[in-house]
């Protein structure tokens, strides 16, 4: 049975036949949100965008994960490097937006860094006591000891991921088989055509939970259920990811929907028209931005791509109304905790992982 108002809540549980949702407080409590930032988002692989934006040596993009600024740059050896976008001198944020540079220079005091993060140079004021008569000798700064703080980064097909953890488990080990599946779908040569970033009035977990089940599809996504054979639709749950897939009614392949803990979704559409990638970015406990990227083969957008984009936008709008409505309910104070159905096993798995991270 459901829990109402001030009823006591229970653990999520391991048995799907008696599984509980996360309590309503998990979607509204400021302390829970702060815990998630450090224990979930600062310690997991996070989608940043497309590798095609980082083709040439010196190309860089800036991002923010768990409130921490960072940048990714293509090194001259062809590899990507990622660093906190924070100067080692006094902590100033340095780069803005996207661009290309041979060295990273902090605009505050002009400390300058090589593409590998080591300190390249400082102005004369930091080596000579020109305004301090008590300093006679030249000051020296070790390039390694004064280097930028590096971050783990990897390319998976056309996608770039980073992990802020000190010694993160490699992507391939966390999401067993996903990189090979992405390669098998022929996504490596796709390029991002556009990015949209709608802002929603809901907690990030509401958006993720909505993505992980299709019991709401018949009532809310009429076009989707007309195009996908729902009798053959399956949801497979793995250790740190899940996959939903079903054949298209017209027989032209199948649609596959990947979820990677904690907040990445990848929609691969039948017919080879492209894919869409999403990062559900928590702004605060009741505000979420969906960073939505759309990929296809290079060149001009095809009619098939335009149809894919329009379909995706329609599905998103249908979902956005649902998740904002749910947030209104769980934040009302009238609802304490709910029950899960047998086909919400991916939601159950997600709620278990969240609960384990919060309670760690």
Residue pairs with C-beta under 8 A, 6 or more apart in sequence:
1 339
2 335
2 336
2 337
2 338
2 339
3 9
3 10
3 23
3 335
3 336
3 337
3 338
4 334
4 335
4 336
5 333
5 334
5 335
5 336
6 336
7 336
7 337
8 336
9 20
9 23
9 25
9 336
9 337
10 20
10 337
11 20
11 355
12 19
12 20
12 21
12 22
12 348
12 351
12 352
12 355
13 19
13 20
14 352
16 340
16 342
16 344
16 345
16 348
17 342
19 339
19 340
19 344
19 348
19 351
20 337
20 338
20 339
20 340
21 337
21 338
21 339
21 340
21 347
21 351
22 205
22 337
22 351
22 354
22 355
23 336
23 337
24 330
24 331
24 335
24 336
24 337
25 32
26 32
26 203
26 205
26 354
26 358
27 202
27 203
27 205
27 206
27 285
27 286
27 327
27 330
27 331
28 203
28 285
28 286
28 330
28 331
29 285
30 285
32 285
32 358
33 282
33 284
33 285
35 357
35 358
36 282
36 354
36 357
36 358
37 66
37 67
37 282
38 66
39 357
39 358
39 360
40 262
40 354
40 357
41 65
41 66
41 164
41 262
41 263
41 282
42 65
42 66
42 68
42 164
42 165
43 163
43 164
43 165
43 168
44 163
44 165
44 261
44 262
45 154
45 161
45 162
45 163
45 168
45 171
45 174
45 175
45 260
45 264
46 65
46 161
46 162
46 163
46 164
46 263
46 264
46 279
47 159
47 160
47 161
47 264
47 277
47 278
47 279
47 291
48 61
48 63
48 72
48 160
48 161
48 162
48 279
49 61
49 63
49 159
49 160
49 192
49 195
49 293
50 158
50 159
50 160
50 191
50 192
50 293
50 295
51 80
51 155
51 158
51 159
51 160
52 158
52 191
52 192
53 59
53 61
53 98
53 192
54 60
54 61
54 72
54 73
54 74
54 80
54 160
55 74
56 74
56 100
57 74
57 75
57 76
57 115
58 73
58 74
58 76
58 100
58 101
58 102
58 115
59 73
59 74
59 98
59 99
59 100
60 71
60 72
60 73
60 74
60 95
60 98
60 99
60 100
60 101
60 104
61 71
61 72
61 98
62 69
62 70
62 71
62 85
62 95
62 96
62 97
62 98
63 69
63 70
63 71
63 72
63 162
64 70
65 162
65 164
66 164
68 84
68 164
69 84
69 85
69 86
69 93
70 82
70 83
70 84
70 85
70 151
70 162
70 164
71 82
71 83
71 85
71 94
71 95
71 104
72 80
72 81
72 82
72 153
72 160
72 162
73 80
73 81
73 82
73 83
73 104
73 115
74 80
75 81
75 115
75 116
76 115
80 153
80 154
80 155
80 160
81 115
81 116
81 117
81 150
81 153
82 150
82 151
82 152
82 153
82 162
83 117
83 148
83 149
83 150
83 151
84 148
84 149
84 151
85 93
85 94
85 95
86 92
86 93
86 94
86 148
86 149
87 93
87 94
87 106
87 108
87 109
87 111
87 148
88 111
88 119
88 146
88 147
88 148
88 149
89 106
89 108
89 109
89 111
89 122
89 146
90 108
90 109
92 106
92 107
92 108
92 109
94 104
94 105
94 106
94 107
95 101
95 104
102 115
103 112
103 113
103 114
103 115
103 120
104 112
104 113
104 115
104 148
105 111
105 112
105 113
106 112
109 122
109 123
109 125
109 126
110 122
110 123
111 119
111 121
111 122
111 126
112 119
112 120
112 121
112 122
113 119
113 120
113 147
113 148
114 120
114 143
117 147
117 148
117 149
117 150
118 143
118 144
118 147
119 141
119 142
119 143
119 146
119 147
120 143
122 141
124 130
125 131
126 139
126 141
127 138
127 139
127 140
127 141
128 135
128 138
128 139
129 135
129 136
129 139
151 162
151 163
151 164
152 162
152 163
152 164
152 165
152 168
153 160
153 161
153 162
153 163
154 160
154 161
154 162
154 170
154 171
155 161
156 171
156 178
156 179
156 182
157 179
157 182
157 183
157 187
157 188
157 190
158 187
158 188
158 189
158 190
158 191
158 192
158 295
159 182
159 277
161 171
161 264
163 171
171 179
172 178
172 179
174 240
174 261
175 238
175 240
175 241
175 260
176 238
176 239
176 240
177 238
178 241
178 258
178 260
181 258
182 188
182 266
185 256
185 268
185 275
186 272
187 268
187 275
187 295
189 297
189 298
190 274
190 275
190 295
190 296
190 297
191 295
191 296
191 297
191 298
192 293
192 294
192 295
193 274
193 294
193 295
193 296
193 301
193 305
194 293
194 294
194 309
195 291
195 292
195 293
195 294
196 292
197 289
197 290
197 291
197 292
198 289
198 290
198 292
198 316
198 320
199 283
199 287
199 288
199 289
200 207
200 287
200 288
200 289
200 290
200 320
200 323
200 324
201 286
201 287
201 324
201 327
202 286
202 287
202 288
202 323
202 324
202 326
202 327
203 282
203 285
203 286
203 288
203 327
203 330
204 263
204 280
204 281
204 282
204 288
205 350
205 354
206 288
206 323
206 326
206 327
206 330
207 280
207 288
207 290
207 319
207 323
208 259
208 262
208 263
208 280
208 350
209 347
209 350
209 351
210 216
210 319
210 322
210 323
210 326
211 257
211 259
211 265
211 319
212 235
212 242
212 244
212 259
212 344
212 346
212 347
212 349
212 350
213 235
213 343
213 344
213 346
213 347
214 230
214 233
214 235
214 244
214 343
215 341
215 343
215 344
216 322
217 224
217 225
217 230
218 225
218 230
220 318
220 319
220 322
221 315
221 318
223 311
223 314
223 315
224 315
226 249
227 248
227 249
227 250
228 246
228 247
228 248
228 249
228 254
228 255
229 246
229 247
229 248
229 249
230 246
232 246
232 247
233 244
233 245
233 246
234 244
234 245
234 246
235 242
235 243
235 244
235 343
235 345
235 346
236 242
236 243
236 244
236 245
237 345
237 346
237 349
240 260
240 261
240 353
241 258
241 259
241 260
241 261
242 258
242 259
242 346
242 349
243 256
243 257
243 258
243 259
244 256
244 257
244 259
244 346
245 254
245 255
245 256
245 257
246 254
246 255
247 253
247 254
248 254
248 255
248 270
248 271
252 270
252 271
253 270
253 271
253 272
254 270
255 267
255 268
255 269
255 270
256 267
256 268
257 265
257 266
257 267
257 268
258 264
258 265
258 266
258 267
258 268
259 265
259 346
259 350
260 266
261 350
261 353
262 353
262 354
263 279
263 280
263 281
263 282
264 277
264 278
264 279
264 280
265 277
265 278
265 280
266 275
266 276
266 277
266 278
267 275
267 276
267 277
267 278
267 312
268 275
269 275
269 308
271 304
273 296
273 302
273 304
273 305
273 307
273 308
274 294
274 295
274 296
274 297
274 304
274 305
274 308
275 294
275 295
276 292
276 293
276 294
276 295
276 308
276 312
277 292
277 293
277 295
278 290
278 291
278 292
278 293
279 290
279 291
280 288
280 290
280 291
281 288
281 289
281 290
281 291
282 288
283 289
286 327
286 331
290 316
292 312
292 316
294 305
294 308
294 309
294 312
296 302
296 305
296 308
301 309
329 335
340 347
340 348
340 351
